[in-house]
Amino acid sequence: MAKRPKKLNSMRLLEQRGIPYSIVRFSPEIHSAAGVAEAAGVPPEIVYKTLVVKRSQGKPLLVMIPAPATLDLKALAKVVGEKKLAMASHDEAEKLTGLKVGGIGALALTQKQWDVVLDSSARAHDSILVSAGQRGINLRVPVNDLIRILQARLAAVTQEHG
């Protein structure tokens, strides 16, 4: 029988709120959402990566977008009422969150009370995979519950492809 992993804060949070979830494990060497989708055998459109975006002042933002998508900073700035936003570098993201890139997840950062924006494409799915806050572990969480627990704002914040 596989040994039970230590319970992460993100899992405790979901359990405290009575939100069902399932754990998806993969190699901690995988640091990309597209790699997670491949390892988990799921469509990349349901694996959401969490990006750390810096404002000119105040707390950073967490933005969750599907694996194949690219963030549209202009659209995001409009949504959150900022003139200018910038992506945090890997080092900055790790310093700001206390988590390793590839394991940054909004559910693990709720205590920071940062604004969370979830790309509106999530509405097309019943549940999506998001980082549990540690490399190698994602959680499949119902979209409506995720929006509620993160108090996430839904908005179209990805660039159109094709």
N, CA, C and O atoms as a DFTB+ gen file, in Angstrom:
648 C
 N C O
     1  1       0.846      -1.194       0.000
     2  2       0.000       0.000       0.000
     3  2       0.884       1.247       0.000
     4  3       1.888       1.290       0.711
     5  1       0.533       2.236      -0.768
     6  2       1.325       3.467      -0.850
     7  2       1.252       4.213       0.483
     8  3       0.211       4.258       1.138
     9  1       2.380       4.789       0.858
    10  2       2.352       5.530       2.131
    11  2       1.605       6.840       1.946
    12  3       1.670       7.477       0.894
    13  1       0.901       7.220       2.987
    14  2       0.103       8.445       2.921
    15  2       1.026       9.642       3.033
    16  3       1.893       9.686       3.906
    17  1       0.841      10.614       2.151
    18  2       1.691      11.798       2.219
    19  2       1.264      12.673       3.395
    20  3       0.157      12.562       3.922
    21  1       2.182      13.536       3.776
    22  2       1.750      14.479       4.810
    23  2       0.694      15.377       4.193
    24  3       0.748      15.712       3.010
    25  1      -0.253      15.753       5.011
    26  2      -1.352      16.569       4.524
    27  2      -0.867      18.007       4.365
    28  3      -0.280      18.575       5.286
    29  1      -1.108      18.576       3.222
    30  2      -0.706      19.953       2.948
    31  2      -1.793      20.917       3.433
    32  3      -2.955      20.535       3.577
    33  1      -1.404      22.160       3.680
    34  2      -2.374      23.173       4.127
    35  2      -3.535      23.319       3.157
    36  3      -4.675      23.530       3.570
    37  1      -3.239      23.205       1.860
    38  2      -4.301      23.337       0.853
    39  2      -5.341      22.224       1.037
    40  3      -6.538      22.464       0.875
    41  1      -4.897      21.026       1.370
    42  2      -5.821      19.905       1.589
    43  2      -6.631      20.123       2.862
    44  3      -7.837      19.878       2.888
    45  1      -5.970      20.579       3.902
    46  2      -6.675      20.858       5.165
    47  2      -7.761      21.911       4.956
    48  3      -8.875      21.780       5.463
    49  1      -7.421      22.948       4.208
    50  2      -8.369      24.029       3.929
    51  2      -9.617      23.472       3.235
    52  3     -10.741      23.777       3.633
    53  1      -9.413      22.661       2.203
    54  2     -10.539      22.088       1.471
    55  2     -11.373      21.192       2.379
    56  3     -12.603      21.227       2.333
    57  1     -10.708      20.397       3.199
    58  2     -11.439      19.501       4.108
    59  2     -12.236      20.292       5.145
    60  3     -13.374      19.946       5.459
    61  1     -11.630      21.355       5.670
    62  2     -12.339      22.184       6.662
    63  2     -13.610      22.776       6.071
    64  3     -14.608      22.939       6.773
    65  1     -13.578      23.095       4.790
    66  2     -14.741      23.695       4.125
    67  2     -15.672      22.656       3.516
    68  3     -16.683      23.002       2.906
    69  1     -15.328      21.384       3.683
    70  2     -16.169      20.319       3.137
    71  2     -16.153      20.244       1.620
    72  3     -17.141      19.845       1.004
    73  1     -15.036      20.627       1.017
    74  2     -14.929      20.634      -0.447
    75  2     -14.223      19.351      -0.901
    76  3     -13.110      19.059      -0.464
    77  1     -14.880      18.594      -1.778
    78  2     -14.260      17.356      -2.265
    79  2     -13.080      17.664      -3.180
    80  3     -13.097      18.635      -3.938
    81  1     -12.062      16.822      -3.095
    82  2     -10.917      16.989      -3.989
    83  2     -10.261      15.632      -4.184
    84  3     -10.472      14.715      -3.391
    85  1      -9.479      15.507      -5.224
    86  2      -8.663      14.312      -5.382
    87  2      -7.231      14.762      -5.630
    88  3      -6.978      15.843      -6.162
    89  1      -6.310      13.903      -5.229
    90  2      -4.885      14.215      -5.327
    91  2      -4.342      13.610      -6.615
    92  3      -4.613      12.452      -6.934
    93  1      -3.578      14.401      -7.344
    94  2      -2.910      13.932      -8.557
    95  2      -1.411      14.075      -8.320
    96  3      -0.906      15.182      -8.131
    97  1      -0.712      12.955      -8.331
    98  2       0.737      12.971      -8.078
    99  2       1.514      12.817      -9.384
   100  3       1.071      12.155     -10.323
   101  1       2.672      13.444      -9.411
   102  2       3.560      13.348     -10.567
   103  2       4.971      13.639     -10.074
   104  3       5.161      14.006      -8.914
   105  1       5.937      13.482     -10.926
   106  2       7.327      13.705     -10.528
   107  2       7.545      15.161     -10.128
   108  3       7.131      16.070     -10.849
   109  1       8.195      15.392      -8.977
   110  2       8.482      16.777      -8.579
   111  2       9.474      17.460      -9.525
   112  3       9.719      18.661      -9.412
   113  1      10.035      16.695     -10.446
   114  2      10.935      17.280     -11.449
   115  2      10.147      18.062     -12.497
   116  3      10.709      18.886     -13.219
   117  1       8.855      17.799     -12.575
   118  2       8.000      18.503     -13.550
   119  2       7.612      19.847     -12.951
   120  3       7.019      19.906     -11.873
   121  1       7.949      20.931     -13.656
   122  2       7.671      22.270     -13.145
   123  2       6.674      23.032     -14.009
   124  3       6.380      24.193     -13.727
   125  1       6.147      22.397     -15.061
   126  2       5.219      23.112     -15.939
   127  2       3.844      22.465     -15.894
   128  3       3.714      21.256     -15.706
   129  1       2.827      23.288     -16.068
   130  2       1.452      22.789     -16.076
   131  2       1.236      21.832     -17.247
   132  3       0.510      20.847     -17.115
   133  1       1.859      22.114     -18.389
   134  2       1.729      21.223     -19.543
   135  2       2.355      19.867     -19.231
   136  3       1.825      18.830     -19.631
   137  1       3.471      19.870     -18.524
   138  2       4.118      18.627     -18.107
   139  2       3.244      17.841     -17.141
   140  3       3.195      16.612     -17.197
   141  1       2.555      18.552     -16.258
   142  2       1.636      17.916     -15.307
   143  2       0.516      17.231     -16.080
   144  3       0.173      16.084     -15.797
   145  1      -0.049      17.930     -17.049
   146  2      -1.148      17.368     -17.843
   147  2      -0.698      16.079     -18.525
   148  3      -1.420      15.081     -18.520
   149  1       0.480      16.106     -19.101
   150  2       1.004      14.923     -19.789
   151  2       1.197      13.777     -18.791
   152  3       0.782      12.648     -19.054
   153  1       1.819      14.061     -17.658
   154  2       2.091      13.030     -16.647
   155  2       0.795      12.458     -16.062
   156  3       0.715      11.268     -15.759
   157  1      -0.209      13.314     -15.908
   158  2      -1.470      12.890     -15.298
   159  2      -2.437      12.291     -16.327
   160  3      -3.466      11.722     -15.963
   161  1      -2.094      12.426     -17.609
   162  2      -2.957      11.889     -18.659
   163  2      -4.274      12.630     -18.786
   164  3      -5.308      12.029     -19.077
   165  1      -4.233      13.950     -18.565
   166  2      -5.442      14.767     -18.683
   167  2      -5.219      15.852     -19.732
   168  3      -4.075      16.182     -20.045
   169  1      -6.304      16.413     -20.279
   170  2      -6.141      17.495     -21.252
   171  2      -5.475      18.705     -20.585
   172  3      -5.819      19.041     -19.452
   173  1      -4.533      19.362     -21.262
   174  2      -3.848      20.512     -20.660
   175  2      -4.789      21.662     -20.305
   176  3      -4.465      22.492     -19.456
   177  1      -5.958      21.711     -20.957
   178  2      -6.908      22.801     -20.691
   179  2      -7.497      22.744     -19.287
   180  3      -8.054      23.736     -18.816
   181  1      -7.385      21.589     -18.600
   182  2      -7.945      21.530     -17.244
   183  2      -6.875      21.651     -16.162
   184  3      -7.187      21.617     -14.972
   185  1      -5.605      21.793     -16.575
   186  2      -4.534      22.014     -15.604
   187  2      -4.246      23.511     -15.581
   188  3      -3.853      24.094     -16.591
   189  1      -4.445      24.123     -14.421
   190  2      -4.266      25.567     -14.302
   191  2      -2.979      25.884     -13.549
   192  3      -2.717      25.361     -12.467
   193  1      -2.182      26.767     -14.166
   194  2      -0.949      27.225     -13.518
   195  2      -1.251      28.512     -12.766
   196  3      -2.121      29.289     -13.158
   197  1      -0.523      28.720     -11.690
   198  2      -0.702      29.925     -10.880
   199  2       0.506      30.830     -11.104
   200  3       1.647      30.443     -10.852
   201  1       0.234      32.028     -11.577
   202  2       1.287      33.008     -11.855
   203  2       1.247      34.109     -10.809
   204  3       0.184      34.498     -10.326
   205  1       2.429      34.599     -10.475
   206  2       2.531      35.703      -9.515
   207  2       2.791      36.970     -10.323
   208  3       3.750      37.053     -11.091
   209  1       1.916      37.953     -10.130
   210  2       2.000      39.207     -10.883
   211  2       2.157      40.355      -9.898
   212  3       1.421      40.464      -8.917
   213  1       3.140      41.211     -10.185
   214  2       3.419      42.339      -9.296
   215  2       2.659      43.579      -9.746
   216  3       2.555      43.874     -10.936
   217  1       2.132      44.293      -8.760
   218  2       1.510      45.603      -9.003
   219  2       2.561      46.670      -8.739
   220  3       3.609      46.385      -8.160
   221  1       2.281      47.906      -9.166
   222  2       3.239      48.980      -8.876
   223  2       3.292      49.243      -7.371
   224  3       4.338      49.632      -6.850
   225  1       2.175      49.035      -6.667
   226  2       2.143      49.172      -5.213
   227  2       1.236      48.107      -4.635
   228  3       0.307      47.644      -5.296
   229  1       1.502      47.725      -3.413
   230  2       0.611      46.780      -2.736
   231  2       0.974      45.333      -2.978
   232  3       2.015      45.008      -3.547
   233  1       0.066      44.466      -2.518
   234  2       0.292      43.024      -2.599
   235  2       0.253      42.534      -4.041
   236  3      -0.472      43.080      -4.873
   237  1       1.040      41.498      -4.327
   238  2       0.967      40.892      -5.659
   239  2      -0.391      40.237      -5.890
   240  3      -1.203      40.112      -4.972
   241  1      -0.616      39.831      -7.108
   242  2      -1.827      39.106      -7.511
   243  2      -1.451      37.673      -7.846
   244  3      -0.326      37.400      -8.265
   245  1      -2.386      36.767      -7.661
   246  2      -2.225      35.409      -8.169
   247  2      -3.198      35.254      -9.327
   248  3      -4.380      35.576      -9.206
   249  1      -2.693      34.761     -10.443
   250  2      -3.521      34.602     -11.630
   251  2      -3.439      33.148     -12.060
   252  3      -2.351      32.599     -12.234
   253  1      -4.599      32.534     -12.230
   254  2      -4.666      31.126     -12.602
   255  2      -5.191      31.004     -14.018
   256  3      -6.303      31.430     -14.331
   257  1      -4.349      30.400     -14.883
   258  2      -4.716      30.246     -16.291
   259  2      -4.421      28.812     -16.746
   260  3      -3.586      28.132     -16.149
   261  1      -5.105      28.354     -17.803
   262  2      -4.868      26.981     -18.278
   263  2      -3.450      26.803     -18.808
   264  3      -2.831      27.747     -19.301
   265  1      -2.950      25.575     -18.696
   266  2      -1.575      25.252     -19.097
   267  2      -1.163      25.793     -20.468
   268  3      -0.088      26.379     -20.588
   269  1      -1.990      25.611     -21.505
   270  2      -1.526      26.045     -22.832
   271  2      -1.626      27.555     -23.065
   272  3      -1.138      28.051     -24.080
   273  1      -2.240      28.281     -22.155
   274  2      -2.522      29.700     -22.390
   275  2      -1.361      30.603     -21.962
   276  3      -0.473      30.202     -21.210
   277  1      -1.405      31.819     -22.466
   278  2      -0.449      32.862     -22.109
   279  2      -1.220      34.010     -21.478
   280  3      -2.278      34.400     -21.971
   281  1      -0.697      34.541     -20.404
   282  2      -1.349      35.641     -19.703
   283  2      -1.306      36.919     -20.541
   284  3      -0.278      37.247     -21.135
   285  1      -2.418      37.627     -20.584
   286  2      -2.503      38.928     -21.237
   287  2      -2.457      39.981     -20.123
   288  3      -3.470      40.269     -19.486
   289  1      -1.280      40.543     -19.901
   290  2      -1.095      41.504     -18.797
   291  2      -1.976      42.742     -18.953
   292  3      -2.444      43.296     -17.959
   293  1      -2.206      43.182     -20.198
   294  2      -3.056      44.367     -20.414
   295  2      -4.492      44.083     -19.993
   296  3      -5.130      44.904     -19.333
   297  1      -4.995      42.913     -20.382
   298  2      -6.363      42.540     -20.004
   299  2      -6.463      42.416     -18.489
   300  3      -7.446      42.857     -17.893
   301  1      -5.449      41.818     -17.863
   302  2      -5.449      41.660     -16.413
   303  2      -5.426      43.022     -15.720
   304  3      -6.151      43.242     -14.750
   305  1      -4.590      43.933     -16.221
   306  2      -4.494      45.274     -15.624
   307  2      -5.853      45.965     -15.658
   308  3      -6.254      46.618     -14.695
   309  1      -6.553      45.812     -16.776
   310  2      -7.880      46.418     -16.914
   311  2      -8.850      45.826     -15.884
   312  3      -9.621      46.553     -15.257
   313  1      -8.802      44.514     -15.720
   314  2      -9.691      43.812     -14.794
   315  2      -9.482      44.281     -13.352
   316  3     -10.441      44.473     -12.605
   317  1      -8.210      44.461     -12.973
   318  2      -7.928      44.812     -11.569
   319  2      -7.738      46.313     -11.359
   320  3      -7.423      46.751     -10.252
   321  1      -7.930      47.102     -12.418
   322  2      -7.868      48.553     -12.287
   323  2      -6.466      49.102     -12.037
   324  3      -6.292      50.078     -11.307
   325  1      -5.480      48.470     -12.646
   326  2      -4.086      48.929     -12.510
   327  2      -3.612      49.459     -13.855
   328  3      -4.032      48.989     -14.913
   329  1      -2.727      50.449     -13.790
   330  2      -2.154      50.964     -15.035
   331  2      -1.098      50.004     -15.573
   332  3      -1.023      49.755     -16.776
   333  1      -0.277      49.465     -14.655
   334  2       0.835      48.635     -15.103
   335  2       1.032      47.460     -14.151
   336  3       1.001      47.611     -12.930
   337  1       1.234      46.301     -14.738
   338  2       1.529      45.078     -13.985
   339  2       2.766      44.433     -14.595
   340  3       3.091      44.669     -15.759
   341  1       3.450      43.617     -13.800
   342  2       4.619      42.904     -14.317
   343  2       4.647      41.495     -13.746
   344  3       4.299      41.271     -12.586
   345  1       5.061      40.564     -14.568
   346  2       5.228      39.195     -14.085
   347  2       6.383      39.164     -13.091
   348  3       7.405      39.818     -13.302
   349  1       6.226      38.416     -12.024
   350  2       7.326      38.203     -11.096
   351  2       8.284      37.202     -11.741
   352  3       7.849      36.248     -12.387
   353  1       9.584      37.421     -11.564
   354  2      10.549      36.438     -12.047
   355  2      10.417      35.186     -11.174
   356  3       9.750      35.219     -10.140
   357  1      11.049      34.090     -11.586
   358  2      10.995      32.866     -10.771
   359  2      11.480      33.148      -9.356
   360  3      10.836      32.751      -8.385
   361  1      12.624      33.839      -9.238
   362  2      13.182      34.149      -7.911
   363  2      12.233      35.019      -7.098
   364  3      12.016      34.769      -5.912
   365  1      11.666      36.042      -7.737
   366  2      10.723      36.928      -7.030
   367  2       9.489      36.159      -6.584
   368  3       9.016      36.333      -5.461
   369  1       8.965      35.303      -7.470
   370  2       7.767      34.529      -7.139
   371  2       8.032      33.630      -5.929
   372  3       7.187      33.513      -5.042
   373  1       9.192      33.004      -5.898
   374  2       9.528      32.126      -4.772
   375  2       9.715      32.924      -3.487
   376  3       9.296      32.493      -2.412
   377  1      10.343      34.082      -3.605
   378  2      10.557      34.928      -2.428
   379  2       9.225      35.455      -1.873
   380  3       9.004      35.453      -0.662
   381  1       8.355      35.899      -2.763
   382  2       7.066      36.462      -2.357
   383  2       6.131      35.422      -1.747
   384  3       5.423      35.701      -0.779
   385  1       6.134      34.215      -2.328
   386  2       5.175      33.198      -1.896
   387  2       5.715      32.249      -0.837
   388  3       4.953      31.687      -0.051
   389  1       7.030      32.072      -0.818
   390  2       7.620      31.068       0.061
   391  2       7.476      29.666      -0.510
   392  3       7.782      28.687       0.171
   393  1       7.013      29.554      -1.756
   394  2       6.849      28.265      -2.424
   395  2       7.773      28.195      -3.630
   396  3       8.184      29.226      -4.163
   397  1       8.098      26.983      -4.058
   398  2       8.952      26.785      -5.220
   399  2       8.133      26.897      -6.508
   400  3       6.994      26.436      -6.572
   401  1       8.725      27.514      -7.528
   402  2       8.082      27.561      -8.841
   403  2       7.798      26.121      -9.258
   404  3       8.647      25.244      -9.100
   405  1       6.622      25.887      -9.781
   406  2       6.188      24.533     -10.100
   407  2       5.319      23.984      -8.978
   408  3       4.682      22.942      -9.132
   409  1       5.296      24.686      -7.851
   410  2       4.479      24.269      -6.718
   411  2       3.713      25.430      -6.121
   412  3       3.140      25.315      -5.038
   413  1       3.702      26.557      -6.832
   414  2       2.976      27.728      -6.337
   415  2       1.489      27.508      -6.596
   416  3       1.074      27.269      -7.730
   417  1       0.696      27.591      -5.534
   418  2      -0.731      27.360      -5.683
   419  2      -1.526      28.297      -4.794
   420  3      -1.168      28.523      -3.638
   421  1      -2.600      28.838      -5.333
   422  2      -3.419      29.808      -4.599
   423  2      -4.014      29.212      -3.327
   424  3      -4.164      29.915      -2.327
   425  1      -4.356      27.918      -3.356
   426  2      -4.945      27.294      -2.163
   427  2      -3.957      27.253      -1.003
   428  3      -4.359      27.257       0.160
   429  1      -2.674      27.215      -1.317
   430  2      -1.643      27.171      -0.276
   431  2      -1.294      28.571       0.222
   432  3      -0.532      28.717       1.177
   433  1      -1.840      29.589      -0.411
   434  2      -1.463      30.977      -0.090
   435  2      -2.637      31.810       0.420
   436  3      -2.541      33.036       0.475
   437  1      -3.734      31.170       0.792
   438  2      -4.924      31.930       1.193
   439  2      -4.648      32.833       2.394
   440  3      -5.279      33.881       2.537
   441  1      -3.709      32.437       3.259
   442  2      -3.418      33.257       4.444
   443  2      -2.815      34.609       4.062
   444  3      -2.859      35.547       4.859
   445  1      -2.257      34.723       2.863
   446  2      -1.671      35.997       2.424
   447  2      -2.747      36.996       1.999
   448  3      -2.484      38.195       1.903
   449  1      -3.948      36.501       1.747
   450  2      -5.076      37.335       1.331
   451  2      -4.760      38.186       0.101
   452  3      -5.116      39.363       0.036
   453  1      -4.096      37.578      -0.855
   454  2      -3.832      38.236      -2.124
   455  2      -5.058      38.091      -3.007
   456  3      -5.814      37.128      -2.884
   457  1      -5.249      39.063      -3.906
   458  2      -6.324      38.937      -4.890
   459  2      -5.991      37.780      -5.830
   460  3      -4.839      37.578      -6.213
   461  1      -7.020      37.034      -6.185
   462  2      -6.856      35.911      -7.104
   463  2      -7.771      36.140      -8.299
   464  3      -8.957      36.433      -8.142
   465  1      -7.203      36.003      -9.497
   466  2      -7.991      36.087     -10.726
   467  2      -7.897      34.730     -11.406
   468  3      -6.805      34.219     -11.653
   469  1      -9.039      34.163     -11.700
   470  2      -9.121      32.880     -12.391
   471  2      -9.627      33.150     -13.800
   472  3     -10.657      33.796     -13.995
   473  1      -8.882      32.642     -14.779
   474  2      -9.324      32.854     -16.161
   475  2     -10.719      32.265     -16.347
   476  3     -11.008      31.160     -15.888
   477  1     -11.568      33.013     -17.020
   478  2     -12.971      32.625     -17.173
   479  2     -13.142      31.313     -17.927
   480  3     -14.222      30.724     -17.898
   481  1     -12.097      30.847     -18.599
   482  2     -12.179      29.554     -19.296
   483  2     -12.450      28.415     -18.312
   484  3     -12.921      27.353     -18.719
   485  1     -12.162      28.616     -17.033
   486  2     -12.402      27.580     -16.019
   487  2     -13.874      27.203     -15.950
   488  3     -14.206      26.075     -15.588
   489  1     -14.756      28.128     -16.290
   490  2     -16.204      27.885     -16.243
   491  2     -16.638      26.759     -17.182
   492  3     -17.708      26.176     -17.007
   493  1     -15.806      26.460     -18.171
   494  2     -16.145      25.400     -19.127
   495  2     -15.960      24.006     -18.524
   496  3     -16.329      23.012     -19.148
   497  1     -15.395      23.922     -17.322
   498  2     -15.078      22.634     -16.696
   499  2     -15.787      22.494     -15.346
   500  3     -16.012      23.483     -14.647
   501  1     -16.130      21.274     -14.994
   502  2     -16.692      21.017     -13.661
   503  2     -15.613      21.136     -12.600
   504  3     -15.834      21.696     -11.526
   505  1     -14.428      20.595     -12.922
   506  2     -13.315      20.667     -11.983
   507  2     -12.020      20.876     -12.767
   508  3     -11.928      20.531     -13.945
   509  1     -11.028      21.444     -12.091
   510  2      -9.730      21.680     -12.712
   511  2      -8.632      21.217     -11.753
   512  3      -8.873      21.036     -10.560
   513  1      -7.441      21.031     -12.284
   514  2      -6.289      20.673     -11.480
   515  2      -5.499      21.938     -11.164
   516  3      -5.199      22.737     -12.051
   517  1      -5.167      22.106      -9.885
   518  2      -4.376      23.256      -9.443
   519  2      -3.290      22.757      -8.502
   520  3      -3.419      21.685      -7.910
   521  1      -2.237      23.521      -8.366
   522  2      -1.148      23.117      -7.485
   523  2      -1.616      23.068      -6.039
   524  3      -2.388      23.911      -5.583
   525  1      -1.127      22.054      -5.333
   526  2      -1.446      21.903      -3.910
   527  2      -0.508      22.744      -3.050
   528  3      -0.685      22.834      -1.835
   529  1       0.498      23.364      -3.687
   530  2       1.460      24.173      -2.933
   531  2       2.791      23.464      -2.758
   532  3       3.647      23.911      -1.995
   533  1       2.960      22.360      -3.464
   534  2       4.210      21.612      -3.408
   535  2       4.421      20.959      -4.757
   536  3       3.480      20.440      -5.357
   537  1       5.674      20.985      -5.244
   538  2       5.957      20.322      -6.512
   539  2       5.590      18.847      -6.406
   540  3       5.848      18.197      -5.393
   541  1       4.987      18.334      -7.468
   542  2       4.660      16.923      -7.519
   543  2       3.251      16.585      -7.063
   544  3       2.842      15.426      -7.125
   545  1       2.498      17.591      -6.603
   546  2       1.128      17.328      -6.143
   547  2       0.176      18.411      -6.653
   548  3       0.351      19.596      -6.371
   549  1      -0.821      17.983      -7.399
   550  2      -1.912      18.861      -7.797
   551  2      -3.196      18.321      -7.177
   552  3      -3.283      17.152      -6.803
   553  1      -4.175      19.190      -7.078
   554  2      -5.480      18.784      -6.569
   555  2      -6.529      19.047      -7.637
   556  3      -6.527      20.093      -8.285
   557  1      -7.428      18.078      -7.810
   558  2      -8.561      18.289      -8.708
   559  2      -9.697      18.809      -7.835
   560  3     -10.170      18.119      -6.931
   561  1     -10.126      20.029      -8.118
   562  2     -11.100      20.718      -7.274
   563  2     -12.263      21.214      -8.142
   564  3     -12.038      21.704      -9.249
   565  1     -13.503      21.091      -7.652
   566  2     -14.638      21.653      -8.402
   567  2     -14.461      23.168      -8.582
   568  3     -14.116      23.885      -7.642
   569  1     -14.705      23.629      -9.801
   570  2     -14.473      25.044     -10.129
   571  2     -15.281      25.987      -9.235
   572  3     -14.737      26.962      -8.716
   573  1     -16.569      25.707      -9.051
   574  2     -17.388      26.624      -8.240
   575  2     -16.882      26.722      -6.805
   576  3     -16.883      27.803      -6.216
   577  1     -16.454      25.599      -6.246
   578  2     -15.906      25.612      -4.882
   579  2     -14.588      26.377      -4.831
   580  3     -14.322      27.116      -3.884
   581  1     -13.771      26.191      -5.860
   582  2     -12.480      26.886      -5.926
   583  2     -12.688      28.401      -5.961
   584  3     -12.008      29.145      -5.254
   585  1     -13.621      28.842      -6.780
   586  2     -13.919      30.277      -6.883
   587  2     -14.354      30.815      -5.520
   588  3     -13.912      31.881      -5.089
   589  1     -15.217      30.069      -4.859
   590  2     -15.745      30.509      -3.571
   591  2     -14.647      30.569      -2.499
   592  3     -14.533      31.567      -1.786
   593  1     -13.852      29.523      -2.386
   594  2     -12.858      29.458      -1.315
   595  2     -11.730      30.473      -1.524
   596  3     -11.174      30.993      -0.557
   597  1     -11.396      30.749      -2.778
   598  2     -10.330      31.718      -3.068
   599  2     -10.870      33.137      -3.209
   600  3     -10.097      34.090      -3.311
   601  1     -12.193      33.279      -3.216
   602  2     -12.830      34.552      -3.521
   603  2     -12.242      35.116      -4.815
   604  3     -11.925      36.300      -4.930
   605  1     -12.115      34.209      -5.774
   606  2     -11.472      34.554      -7.041
   607  2     -12.406      35.348      -7.936
   608  3     -13.619      35.138      -7.951
   609  1     -11.814      36.253      -8.672
   610  2     -12.541      37.009      -9.682
   611  2     -12.364      36.279     -11.007
   612  3     -11.239      35.956     -11.387
   613  1     -13.451      36.019     -11.707
   614  2     -13.391      35.377     -13.010
   615  2     -13.262      36.453     -14.081
   616  3     -14.025      37.419     -14.099
   617  1     -12.299      36.279     -14.965
   618  2     -12.115      37.243     -16.046
   619  2     -11.319      36.596     -17.189
   620  3     -10.526      35.678     -16.976
   621  1     -11.550      37.093     -18.384
   622  2     -10.793      36.623     -19.546
   623  2      -9.436      37.335     -19.537
   624  3      -9.346      38.513     -19.884
   625  1      -8.400      36.627     -19.146
   626  2      -7.084      37.260     -19.001
   627  2      -5.987      36.540     -19.793
   628  3      -4.800      36.721     -19.523
   629  1      -6.393      35.727     -20.767
   630  2      -5.382      35.064     -21.587
   631  2      -5.417      35.602     -23.003
   632  3      -6.426      36.135     -23.464
   633  1      -4.287      35.449     -23.683
   634  2      -4.201      35.916     -25.070
   635  2      -4.874      34.904     -25.963
   636  3      -4.796      33.697     -25.738
   637  1      -5.536      35.418     -26.981
   638  2      -6.166      34.535     -27.961
   639  2      -5.085      33.949     -28.856
   640  3      -4.172      34.654     -29.286
   641  1      -5.195      32.672     -29.130
   642  2      -4.246      32.014     -30.031
   643  2      -4.941      31.642     -31.321
   644  3      -6.093      31.206     -31.336
   645  1      -4.206      31.829     -32.402
   646  2      -4.697      31.355     -33.689
   647  2      -5.644      32.296     -34.315
   648  3      -6.145      32.032     -35.408
